[in-house]
Amino acid sequence: MPTVTYVSPDGTERSVAVPPGTTVMEAALDNGIDGIVGECGGAAMCATCHVYVESEHLAAAPPMTVDEDAMLDEASSARAGNSRLSCQLPMTAELDGIRVRLPERQR
């Protein structure tokens, strides 16, 4: 099963196994990861699941949609070149081992 590692702003890391097809956001909520809110339930409508994807996995992520791109401009924490909404990142074999950094705040 693929794994994702969540890195909190203080540097604390937590890795979890994620069934393929489950989003990085869903896995965070299912495993009690602090720092992911997911207010809209994964519809790319709130930006409360904003993460920074570490560079080695950024190219393996699915292309960003227009809606995701627009929502990232509304995120509470600064948008960066590696910003993604974790609700738009379904786990695949290609993303196995992905590391995402959580922003200081989501709302």
C-alpha positions in Angstrom: 0.0 0.0 0.0 1.4 3.5 -0.9 2.4 5.7 2.0 2.3 9.5 2.5 4.3 11.4 5.1 2.8 14.6 6.6 5.3 17.1 7.9 3.9 19.6 10.4 5.2 23.2 10.6 7.3 22.2 13.6 9.0 19.4 11.6 7.1 16.5 13.2 6.5 13.7 10.7 3.9 11.1 10.5 3.6 8.4 7.8 0.5 6.5 7.0 -0.4 3.7 4.5 -3.1 4.9 2.1 -5.2 2.7 -0.1 -4.9 3.6 -3.8 -7.5 6.1 -4.9 -7.8 7.6 -1.4 -6.8 11.3 -1.5 -4.0 12.7 0.6 -6.8 14.8 2.4 -9.0 11.8 3.1 -6.0 9.9 4.5 -5.2 12.8 6.8 -8.7 13.1 8.1 -9.0 9.3 8.6 -5.8 9.2 10.5 -6.2 12.3 12.7 -3.5 14.4 11.1 -3.6 17.9 12.5 -3.3 20.7 9.9 -5.8 19.4 7.3 -9.3 20.6 7.6 -11.1 19.7 4.4 -14.2 21.8 5.1 -15.7 21.2 1.6 -15.2 17.4 1.8 -12.8 17.3 -1.2 -14.7 19.4 -3.8 -11.8 21.9 -4.3 -14.0 24.7 -3.0 -12.3 25.8 0.3 -8.5 25.5 0.2 -8.4 24.1 3.8 -6.4 21.1 2.7 -3.6 23.1 1.2 -0.2 21.3 1.3 3.3 21.8 -0.1 4.4 18.8 -2.0 8.1 18.0 -1.8 9.8 18.3 -5.2 10.6 14.7 -5.8 6.9 13.8 -6.1 5.5 16.9 -7.6 5.9 15.7 -11.2 4.1 12.4 -10.4 1.0 14.3 -9.1 -2.0 14.6 -11.5 -2.2 17.9 -13.4 -3.8 20.8 -11.5 -7.3 21.7 -12.6 -8.5 25.2 -13.2 -10.6 25.0 -10.0 -7.7 23.9 -7.9 -5.5 26.6 -9.3 -8.1 29.3 -8.5 -8.7 28.0 -4.9 -4.9 28.0 -4.1 -5.0 31.7 -4.6 -7.5 31.8 -1.7 -5.5 29.7 0.7 -4.7 31.2 4.1 -1.0 30.4 3.9 1.1 31.7 1.1 0.9 29.8 -2.2 4.2 28.4 -3.5 5.2 26.6 -6.7 4.7 23.3 -5.0 1.3 24.1 -3.5 -1.5 21.7 -4.1 -4.9 20.9 -2.6 -4.5 17.5 -0.9 -8.1 16.7 -1.9 -6.9 16.6 -5.5 -4.1 14.2 -4.9 -5.4 10.6 -5.1 -2.8 8.1 -4.0 -1.2 5.9 -6.7 1.8 3.7 -7.0 3.7 6.7 -8.5 3.0 8.8 -5.5 4.2 6.1 -3.0 6.4 7.8 -0.4 5.1 11.3 -1.1 6.0 13.9 1.5 3.7 16.9 2.1 4.4 19.8 4.3 1.5 21.3 6.1 1.1 25.1 6.2 1.1 27.2 9.3 -2.7 27.7 9.0 -5.6 26.6 6.9 -8.2 29.2 7.6 
